[in-house]
Amino acid sequence: MLPISVCIITKNEEENIEKCLKPLRAYDWEILVVDTGSTDHTREIASRYADKVLDYAWTQDFSAARNYSIAQASYDTILIIDSDEFLLEIDIDAILVSMEETPTHIGLLSRQNHYQMNGTDSVYVDLVERLFSRKYYHYQGIIHEQVVLKEPEKYSYGTYQIPLILNHVGYNGSEEALLEKAQRNISLLEKDLEMHPANPYTYFQLGQSYNLIHDDEKACYYYGKGLSYDVDPAAEYVQMMVIGYGYALLHLNRTEDALGLAAVYDAFAVSADFITLMGLIYLRNNQYMKAMLEFVKALSCKNAHVVGANSFIPSYNIGLINEMMGNKEMALIHYRRCGNFPMALEKIKDLTE
């Protein structure tokens, strides 16, 4: 069995660190926690579960902290987890097989990102690079750091998906905590932009940071700036950027501008997320039949990052269109297909009282 070191960097995560570390103790892994300056009880709690708890003077550089944690690990095989992420599912045997078959590649785990929207716990699922050998890889980038090959001239970059799922609750904090996190990220991203002014990924992350604090004007600007470059539509971050841009335009009531995304429909209609977005854009522009067709199409699309993008979200909007057209019974049928979606439950209550 290949030994694994779990490396975690953290700061002031006393509410989450135990929920992160305790499930990891069930596995024969080394757990290493690097604290970057906590002023709460994070370090004390971590010491109950981790094999090593080390201090690191924060230098405004996430990659530097990551690479320090990796260097202090006892084993070459590294699994990166954040302290606001909790183990949900894992198949360790399958992971070990994949690691042995592709030792120079990176394992992608599935992360369920929780956030509040429309009065419910919404979830966006993404794949993140977290399992690799430090002999071949390290981190680059002062924020939203990425795993890169140390010697790209000698080895080829490759990834594979591993059966490991994490719950990520970092976007579910108080407004004050989210504002503090966004401001920290924006400061580092602006610094990164000074060094790499033509990087669309940095513009995307700036858009994400402003979206986190509901600053739609700036989110829209940075998403649009990122999309002005020659980007790959197949890249996950580009797909997220297009969707973020579309929603920012709708939040700003720039509904006619949002219709412009129809020009890139063929490139991005590979997920229910984009198809549902186009349905909402047509709906906001009073093009009800076009909207209905998009929502119906979304229901049959298997690929969706946002939980509900191919189920209760389009069903709710189909119900809404039917209600607007005076077809109460058909509206109720679709609202009832939404399960416990709060907005649908409210509609059912209004139409049946």
Number of C-alpha atoms within 10 A of each C-alpha: 8 11 13 22 23 26 26 24 22 22 18 17 20 20 14 18 25 19 15 24 27 15 13 17 14 8 10 11 18 20 23 26 28 24 23 18 15 14 11 13 14 21 25 11 17 26 16 13 20 21 16 16 19 16 15 15 10 13 11 15 15 20 20 20 23 19 16 16 25 26 14 15 20 15 17 17 19 24 21 19 19 19 26 20 21 24 18 14 12 14 11 13 11 12 17 15 13 17 21 11 10 14 14 20 22 25 25 20 20 20 21 22 21 19 17 12 9 9 9 13 13 16 20 16 18 16 16 16 18 19 26 25 20 19 14 21 21 20 20 19 16 19 21 16 15 16 18 15 20 15 12 11 7 9 12 11 14 11 14 14 16 23 15 18 20 21 19 23 17 17 16 15 13 9 12 10 13 17 17 13 17 19 15 14 21 20 14 20 22 15 15 16 17 10 10 12 12 13 15 24 18 22 24 26 22 27 28 25 24 23 21 18 17 14 16 21 15 17 28 27 19 24 30 20 16 25 20 10 11 8 15 12 17 11 10 12 17 20 21 19 27 22 21 23 27 26 23 25 22 21 15 12 12 16 21 14 12 22 17 12 18 14 9 11 13 8 12 21 20 18 18 28 26 25 28 29 26 27 27 26 29 23 20 18 15 12 13 20 13 15 26 24 16 24 28 19 17 30 19 11 18 13 14 21 21 19 17 21 25 25 21 21 24 30 25 26 23 25 27 23 18 20 17 12 11 11 13 15 13 16 25 22 16 21 27 19 16 20 13 12 19 13 15 25 17 11 18 17 10 9 13 8 5
